[in-house]
Amino acid sequence: MLHAILLFTGLFGGLHAHFFEYSLHSNKPKNGFQANRPIRIQQNAQGTYHLSAAKGKAIGPDIKFMPEYQAFGWFTSKDRVEWEVEIQKAGDYQVDIIYSVDNAEAGKEFILTSSTSQLVGKVLPSGNWETYRTLKAGKIHLPAGIQKLVFKSKTQFKAGGAILDLRDIVLK
């Protein structure tokens, strides 16, 4: 068996040969962006929390992480994103949402929830799917400690519609 493996790798130029090039690079994200990897969110040096799409957990039938935009694409009202956040100090936090949406899909309501509170808001037009804007959504009260925050559509809509493409939620 070892003889067959050595012969095969010798014939094809070793394991790093062009024969294997496709499998080694086919899952590489475009433009050098890293893939989505859910992790616990911690406060940064400026005292804010960045609940980025790259660090969130997508749950649902159609939601997808788009590495070229570093955002989640929303396709049904059954999709959601969850983050585990380590809140250092209890208090009211300003919520800024960085997103894009086609004007025809704007106007739907979203909801951001924790175990103790929620924030409801409306998705305003950004112009198109490639134009990201920041929405000052309001405030949410969070206790100190590890919290699970969930972002989803509050509006129910038919398949084929979308609520937004979500890049980041910033808590200040």
C-alpha positions as CSV (number, residue, x, y, z in Angstrom):
1,M,0.0,0.0,0.0
2,L,2.8,2.4,0.9
3,H,4.4,1.7,-2.4
4,A,1.2,2.7,-4.2
5,I,0.9,5.9,-2.3
6,L,4.5,6.8,-3.0
7,L,4.1,6.0,-6.7
8,F,0.9,8.0,-7.0
9,T,2.4,11.1,-5.3
10,G,5.6,10.8,-7.3
11,L,3.6,10.6,-10.6
12,F,1.6,13.7,-9.8
13,G,4.4,15.8,-8.3
14,G,3.7,15.3,-4.6
15,L,0.8,16.4,-2.4
16,H,1.3,20.1,-3.4
17,A,1.0,19.4,-7.1
18,H,-1.4,21.2,-9.4
19,F,-3.5,18.1,-9.3
20,F,-4.5,19.0,-5.8
21,E,-4.5,22.8,-6.3
22,Y,-8.3,23.1,-6.7
23,S,-9.0,21.3,-3.4
24,L,-6.5,23.3,-1.5
25,H,-7.9,26.7,-2.6
26,S,-11.5,26.1,-3.6
27,N,-12.8,27.2,-0.2
28,K,-10.7,30.3,0.1
29,P,-12.9,33.4,0.6
30,K,-12.8,36.2,-2.0
31,N,-10.8,39.4,-1.4
32,G,-8.8,38.0,1.5
33,F,-11.7,38.1,3.9
34,Q,-11.9,35.4,6.6
35,A,-14.9,33.1,6.9
36,N,-17.5,33.6,9.5
37,R,-16.4,32.2,12.9
38,P,-18.8,32.7,15.9
39,I,-16.9,33.7,19.1
40,R,-17.8,35.4,22.4
41,I,-17.8,39.2,21.9
42,Q,-15.8,41.3,24.4
43,Q,-15.6,45.0,24.9
44,N,-12.9,46.7,22.9
45,A,-10.4,49.4,24.0
46,Q,-12.9,52.2,23.2
47,G,-15.6,50.6,25.4
48,T,-17.8,49.4,22.6
49,Y,-19.0,45.9,21.6
50,H,-19.0,44.9,17.9
51,L,-21.5,42.2,17.1
52,S,-20.1,41.6,13.6
53,A,-21.5,39.2,11.1
54,A,-18.1,37.5,11.1
55,K,-18.5,36.7,14.8
56,G,-22.2,35.8,14.9
57,K,-24.0,32.5,14.6
58,A,-26.5,32.2,11.7
59,I,-29.6,30.1,12.3
60,G,-32.3,29.5,9.8
61,P,-33.2,28.0,6.5
62,D,-31.7,30.5,4.1
63,I,-29.4,33.0,5.9
64,K,-25.9,33.0,4.4
65,F,-22.6,34.7,5.4
66,M,-21.3,36.7,2.5
67,P,-17.5,37.0,2.9
68,E,-17.1,39.6,0.2
69,Y,-19.3,42.0,2.2
70,Q,-18.5,40.6,5.7
71,A,-22.3,40.5,6.2
72,F,-25.2,38.1,6.5
73,G,-27.7,38.0,3.7
74,W,-31.3,37.7,5.0
75,F,-33.7,35.8,2.9
76,T,-36.6,34.7,5.1
77,S,-38.4,35.9,8.2
78,K,-37.4,32.6,9.9
79,D,-33.6,33.5,9.9
80,R,-31.8,35.0,12.8
81,V,-28.3,35.7,14.1
82,E,-27.1,35.1,17.7
83,W,-24.1,36.4,19.5
84,E,-22.7,35.6,23.0
85,V,-21.6,38.9,24.5
86,E,-19.7,39.4,27.8
87,I,-21.1,42.6,29.2
88,Q,-18.7,44.3,31.6
89,K,-21.1,46.8,33.2
90,A,-24.9,46.7,33.4
91,G,-26.6,49.6,31.7
92,D,-28.4,51.1,28.7
93,Y,-26.5,50.6,25.5
94,Q,-27.0,52.7,22.3
95,V,-27.5,50.2,19.4
96,D,-26.2,51.1,16.0
97,I,-26.9,48.7,13.1
98,I,-24.7,48.7,10.0
99,Y,-26.6,47.2,7.1
100,S,-27.8,47.5,3.5
101,V,-31.2,47.0,1.9
102,D,-32.7,47.5,-1.5
103,N,-35.3,50.3,-1.3
104,A,-38.0,47.9,-2.4
105,E,-37.4,45.7,0.6
106,A,-37.0,48.5,3.2
107,G,-39.6,49.2,5.9
108,K,-39.8,45.9,7.7
109,E,-39.4,45.7,11.4
110,F,-36.5,44.0,13.2
111,I,-36.1,42.9,16.8
112,L,-32.9,42.6,19.0
113,T,-33.5,40.6,22.1
114,S,-31.6,39.6,25.2
115,S,-32.9,37.5,28.1
116,T,-34.1,40.7,29.9
117,S,-35.0,43.2,27.2
118,Q,-35.7,43.9,23.6
119,L,-35.4,46.7,21.0
120,V,-37.7,46.9,18.0
121,G,-37.0,49.1,15.0
122,K,-37.7,49.7,11.3
123,V,-35.2,49.1,8.5
124,L,-34.8,52.3,6.6
125,P,-33.7,52.4,2.9
126,S,-30.0,52.4,2.2
127,G,-30.4,52.7,-1.6
128,N,-29.3,49.3,-2.7
129,W,-27.8,46.0,-1.5
130,E,-24.2,47.3,-1.9
131,T,-24.7,50.6,0.0
132,Y,-24.2,50.2,3.7
133,R,-25.5,52.7,6.2
134,T,-25.6,53.1,10.0
135,L,-29.0,53.2,11.8
136,K,-29.1,54.6,15.3
137,A,-31.7,52.1,16.4
138,G,-32.2,53.1,20.1
139,K,-31.2,51.7,23.4
140,I,-31.3,48.3,25.1
141,H,-30.7,47.6,28.8
142,L,-28.3,44.8,29.4
143,P,-27.2,43.3,32.8
144,A,-23.5,42.5,33.5
145,G,-22.3,39.1,32.5
146,I,-22.5,36.8,29.5
147,Q,-25.6,37.5,27.4
148,K,-27.1,35.9,24.3
149,L,-28.3,38.6,21.9
150,V,-30.5,37.6,19.0
151,F,-31.3,39.7,15.9
152,K,-34.2,38.8,13.6
153,S,-37.1,40.1,11.6
154,K,-40.2,41.0,13.5
155,T,-42.2,41.3,10.3
156,Q,-43.4,38.1,8.7
157,F,-43.0,38.1,4.9
158,K,-43.2,35.7,2.0
159,A,-40.3,33.7,0.6
160,G,-38.3,35.7,-1.9
161,G,-38.4,38.8,0.3
162,A,-35.6,40.0,2.6
163,I,-35.2,42.2,5.6
164,L,-31.6,43.4,5.2
165,D,-28.0,42.4,4.8
166,L,-26.4,42.7,8.3
167,R,-22.7,43.6,8.7
168,D,-22.4,44.8,12.3
169,I,-24.3,45.8,15.4
170,V,-22.4,48.2,17.7
171,L,-23.3,48.6,21.4
172,K,-22.0,51.9,23.0
